């Protein structure tokens, strides 16, 4: 069964660098069930009935960075998702920018979040969020809707990731709802699923406390994550209905002043938050730091090759599902392969040994499934 499924996926991924299937953490697949939609039929801008579907009962492994082709060749598989950032102010000003279109051309699922302008941090986004609510970007949103419909291929979309330090929560909810309503009017976009992205478990353990927010009274006592969550917010008679919750948790280097921890320890708070709200979830950025190009510590964090450690990333991710409900739990995670020491963060790039661990795991998925009893 495994070989047949992989052969079918490979047939769909004609544009693949390596000519083989995407890296997913497999479960048993019912060939007549929902997952079969991912394996057959055409995938074109006018007929996307055979395009890769959204994760249903599997966990999709994704990537952000400049070395995707190099790492995919080492793995012998393509990543199944790609993280994409869009803005009105860069990358051509489109939601489906060059990075998103490149992912779609490779039969990957882009996970796109977009901003209006370039604001970031220290409550600097209130003016730009207000401009969105006031309709000053409605022409741009209308043009984006037409382009998304004309393309027709499926992807995941959200407004302004990690908003918890960028402005008022009440205004963010209104801005998200306004963008959502304009993009989904007069009818919902059939090829888009919606996501809300928080920073990390930090937003779950911190209460919203910005008393300068005009809407603070209704949000007081909520966690930051729930204060900013736009689910249920309405604009123009259209109510936000999210398909996914998401977060960007990292295991930080000691010099950053942040905490470390195993993949399971940083993912579990997100898992519990999403499960309590009956939503599947994504980890739209995740990584641990490397200490050098041959770092074994990072490699072990990703996948311990001498054991099936439930705390390493690849074993743990496959287990973060909700038994009895294949639509719930973790649906995908994206490795953030970038060096951000320039802003006081860490070097998140995969070490050479870490790439080999990804490759070993990709080559051994059948053994992995057997040992996990899937």
C-alpha positions, -999 to 999 in steps of 0.1 A, spaced: 0 0 0 28 24 9 45 19 -24 13 24 -44 5 56 -25 40 69 -31 39 61 -68 6 79 -71 19 110 -54 50 109 -76 28 109 -107 11 141 -95 44 158 -87 57 160 -122 75 192 -114 94 177 -85 132 183 -82 138 146 -73 107 131 -91 94 116 -59 67 122 -33 65 150 -7 77 144 28 47 136 49 45 117 82 23 89 69 -7 72 84 -26 44 70 -45 58 40 -79 47 28 -76 49 -10 -113 56 -13 -113 83 14 -105 120 16 -67 114 11 -73 99 -23 -82 134 -35 -45 142 -32 -34 115 -55 -53 117 -88 -67 141 -115 -55 172 -132 -38 201 -114 -41 233 -136 -52 269 -130 -86 260 -146 -90 225 -132 -75 220 -97 -95 188 -89 -63 168 -87 -41 193 -69 -26 184 -36 -54 188 -10 -50 203 24 -37 180 51 -65 157 62 -50 129 83 -13 133 77 14 157 89 30 177 61 67 187 64 75 222 50 103 246 47 113 283 46 148 294 33 171 296 4 184 260 3 152 241 -5 164 224 -37 197 214 -21 180 199 9 153 182 -11 180 165 -32 197 152 -1 164 139 12 152 124 -21 118 139 -15 102 173 -18 89 193 11 51 192 11 46 229 22 64 262 19 62 292 42 56 324 23 54 361 35 36 387 14 29 424 17 14 453 -1 49 468 0 73 442 -13 75 411 -35 54 427 -62 26 435 -38 6 404 -44 -6 377 -20 4 351 -47 39 365 -51 68 348 -67 75 325 -38 39 314 -36 37 308 -73 70 288 -72 56 266 -45 24 260 -64 43 252 -96 61 225 -76 29 211 -62 36 223 -28 10 240 -5 20 276 2 12 288 37 10 326 31 5 355 55 2 390 43 7 425 58 -3 459 47 29 480 48 60 470 67 52 477 103 66 453 129 66 454 167 62 480 195 25 487 187 37 502 154 9 486 133 -22 504 146 -22 530 118 -19 504 91 -45 481 106 -68 512 109 -62 521 72 -73 485 63 -105 487 84 -113 521 69 -112 506 34 -81 523 21 -69 489 8 -102 477 -6 -90 481 -42 -59 461 -36 -80 434 -18 -104 432 -48 -75 428 -72 -60 400 -50 -93 382 -50 -95 382 -88 -59 369 -91 -65 342 -65 -97 331 -83 -80 332 -117 -51 310 -105 -75 285 -89 -48 264 -70 -53 258 -34 -33 274 -6 -35 285 31 -38 322 39 -38 344 69 -35 381 78 -4 395 96 13 367 115 25 371 151 5 403 159 7 402 197 33 430 200 23 449 169 -8 468 180 -42 467 197 -59 433 197 -94 447 191 -81 466 160 -63 435 147 -95 415 149 -113 442 129 -85 443 103 -84 406 99 -122 405 96 -122 433 70 -96 416 48 -114 382 52 -147 397 42 -134 416 12 -115 386 -1 -145 363 5 -172 386 -11 -195 381 -28 -187 344 -24 -161 325 -4 -128 318 -22 -131 281 -30 -93 275 -31 -83 292 1 -82 279 37 -77 305 65 -52 305 94 -44 327 124 -7 327 135 5 335 170 41 338 182 44 308 204 34 293 237 45 326 252 12 341 239 -8 315 257 9 321 290 7 359 289 -24 379 296 -35 407 273 -28 439 293 -29 469 269 -53 492 287 -49 518 259 -68 495 235 -103 510 230 -116 474 231 -97 464 262 -127 459 285 -140 430 264 -105 414 262 -92 418 297 -83 385 313 -78 367 280 -44 353 270 -27 372 242 -34 344 218 -72 345 225 -73 383 226 -60 386 190 -79 355 177 -102 368 150 -125 338 150 -161 349 151 -154 386 143 -176 401 116 -173 427 89 -200 437 64 -221 407 74 -192 382 69 -179 363 99 -144 350 102 -143 312 103 -108 299 106 -97 265 93 -64 264 113 -47 279 143 -10 282 141 22 293 159 59 299 154 76 281 184 114 278 186 140 261 208 162 291 214 200 294 218 213 304 252 226 338 241 191 349 230 177 351 265 148 328 255 141 292 266 151 260 248 134 226 251 124 196 230 101 199 200 74 182 220 77 207 249 74 237 226 46 222 205 24 207 233 10 241 245 -1 249 209 -16 214 205 -36 218 237 -48 253 228 -60 242 193 -76 211 206 -96 230 232 -109 252 204 -116 222 181 -92 234 154 -64 216 136 -31 235 137 1 243 119 36 253 131 43 278 105 79 284 117 99 261 139 136 253 145 163 249 170 197 266 168 228 251 154 263 255 168 281 248 135 278 231 101 282 196 116 261 202 148 250 169 163 229 186 190 206 201 164 205 168 145 194 149 176 167 175 183 153 167 148 157 129 148 177 107 171 190 80 147 196 55 175 161 55 190 125 65 184 126 93 210 91 107 215 106 142 221 125 146 189 109 166 161 101 140 135 88 113 159 69 138 180 52 156 151 38 123 138 23 117 173 7 151 177 -26 140 164 -60 135 180 -69 98 181 -103 91 166 -104 125 148 -82 125 118 -91 161 110 -77 174 143 -42 178 157 -10 189 139 -13 192 101 20 206 91 52 222 103 78 243 84 115 245 93 128 281 94 162 276 77 177 311 82 205 328 102 190 355 123 219 363 146 219 398 131 188 406 152 199 389 184 182 356 175 199 324 166 214 306 136 184 284 126 200 269 95 201 232 92 235 217 99 250 192 74 243 164 100 207 177 104 201 174 67 213 138 68 189 131 96 160 145 74 172 123 46 175 92 68 140 97 81 126 103 46 141 71 35 128 51 65 92 62 67 79 26 63 100 14 92 89 45 112 52 37 106 57 1 116 74 9 149 47 35 157 20 10 150 3 32 125 
